[in-house]
Amino acid sequence: MAVKSDRLEARISPEQRATLEWAASLAGSSVSAFVVDAAVERAEELMAAQMSTTVSADYFDRLIGALEHPDRAPALANAARRAGRRPRIADR
């Protein structure tokens, strides 16, 4: 287990404190542990939601179809051929 040396403080109302104390006692943990666990859980949920994209099955099927059978892009192919003929680094 990692050493816990950092502190985090928050100003809360008496009502919020009472709610947290009651919930922590129901969970069988200290208020500090309860708050940290809840905050980390929420942070992980938010980060996970930002790291993934949910789309409908129809959209996903069309996306996979487009990736498996891409449209021709002759202008892009021509540009790639032209770029391949030019040296990238000039000799001195």
N, C-alpha and C positions, 0 to 999 in steps of 0.2 A: 504494500500500500504506500502511496506517495506521502511524503511528509507535508503536513498542512501548516504553512507558515504565513500565508497571505490572509489579510483581514478585509472584510467588506461590511460596511455599516449602512443602515437605512433609517430614516426617520419615519415612524409609523404612529398612527393614532392609537389611543387606548383600546378602541374597539377592534382594530386590526390585530393588536397584540393579543387580546383575549381570544380572538378567533384562531390565531396561529398557535397559541398555547393549548387550546382545546384540541385542535386538529393533531398537533404533535403528540399529545397524550393518548389520543385515540390510535395513532400510528405506533405508539410505544417507542418514541424517539425524543431526543431533545429538540427544543425549538430551533436551535442552530442547524442541526442535522436535517430537520424537516424542511426548513426554508431552503437550504442548499440543495437538497434532493429535488424539491419542487422547481426551483429556479433552473437547475441543470437540465431537468427533464423538459421543461418548456423551451429552453434554449436549443436543445437538440431537435425538438419538433420543428421549430422555426427554421433551423439550418437545413434540416432534411427537406422541408417544403421548398426551400429556395434552390436546392441542388437537384431537384427532379421536376419533370414536366409531365403532367397528366393530360392525355388527349383521348378523344373518343376512339372506339375500335375502328370505325369507318375511316377516320383520318389516319390512324396508324396503318391500316391496310393500304391506303392510297400512298402513304409515304414509303412503305416498304416496296410497293410496286414501282414507284418512281426511282428508287435506288437500284432495284434489280433490273429495270429496263429504262435507262435514262434516255431522254431525248437527245438527238444529235445536236452538237454545238459546233458547226463548222468554223465560225469566227474564232472560237476559243482554240480549236485545233490548229488553225492557221497561225494564230499568235504564238502558240507553244512551239510550232515548227520554226518560226522566225527567230524566237528567243534562243532556240537551241543552236542556231548558226552563229550567234554572236558570242565572242569570248566574254566571260564574266569579269575577269580581272586582267587589266592591260599589263603587258610585259613592259618593263622599263629598261 
